[in-house]
Every structure is written in C-alpha cells, then in structure tokens.
Amino acid sequence: MPKNLQKQWWFMFPVTFISGYAAFLLVQAAGIGGLETVAQMLVFALCFAALRAGLQFVSWLAIVAFLPKLAKSVVDQEGAK
C-alpha cells in the first residue's frame, strides 16, 4: 500500500475510528470490562493494531477495485517523489 495514502486524512480517520470502535466492542465481548491493567490495555492495543492493518488493506483493495482513477493518482503522486 502506498505510504502516501496513509497520510490522507479522509482515509485514515474512518479507518482509525472504525478500528478503535471495533476493538472496544471485541474487548467488551471478551468480558474485559474496563482497561484497568496493563494486560487489558495490551489486549486492546493488539486488537486495535490488527484491525487497523486489516481494514487498511481491505479499504485499499476497495479503492483499487471501485475507484481506480483515485488509486492511480495516489500511486503516480508517490512515484513522482
């Protein structure tokens, strides 16, 4: 995935928000009430990181599939640097 796309606010804001909310729901479903200990925070952070990476990948595939002109412009901008 081009690094330039990860700097776009319109891409990273929804990915980060959805990943954070989904990680929160996963932690709640696992029975971890609050993030009171370091172990609980670590579980949340690992869930968040994995979900964000996966969602970035799926989002990039969707952009390539449904908005190929946008994907090409992002790749061209990165290649021009």
N, C-alpha and C positions, 0 to 999 in steps of 0.2 A: 504494500500500500504506500503510495507516495507520502512523504513526510509533510508536504505542503497541505494536503487535505486535513491532516490532524491539527493544523494551525487555524483552520476556518472555524469561526465561532458557530456558524449555522450547522456545522456538522458535529462538533464536539459537545455543544451544550445539550442537545437532546440525547446523545449517546451517554453522556455522563449522568444526566438526570435519570434516565430510564434504568441505567445500570445500578445507580445508587438505590433507587426505589425497589428494584427487583432484589438486590442484595438484602435490603432491610426486610422485605417480605420473606425471603428464604431463611434469614436468621430467626425471624419470628416463628415461622413454621417449624423450625428445628427445636423450638422450645427455649431458645435463649432470649429471655425477657428484655433485659437492658444490656448495654455494653459497659459492664462494671469492672470486668477484669481484663488483663492484657490478653488472655487467651480468647475471650469473647471478641475483643477488638480485632485480633489477628484473624479469626474466622471470618468476620465481616470484611476485613480488608482483602483477604484472599478471594472471597466470593465476588466482591466488587471488581477486583482486577481481572478475574477470569471472565465475568460477564461483560465488562467493558471491552476486552480484547475480542471476544466472540461477536459482540454487537458491532464493533468497528468493522470486522471482516464481513459480516453479513450485510451491513449497510453499504460498504464499498462494492460488494457484488451487485446489490440492488441498483446502485448508481450506475455501474457499468452496464447493467442489463437494460435499465429503463431510461437512463439519461446519458447516452454515450457521448453526446457533444460536450456535456459538462465534464465527464471523465477525461476526454481528450484534451480539453483546455487545461485542466489541472496537471495532466502529465506533460503537456507542452510547456507550461509555466515552469515546471520543475526542471525540464530539460534545458531551458534557456539559461538557467543559472550557472 
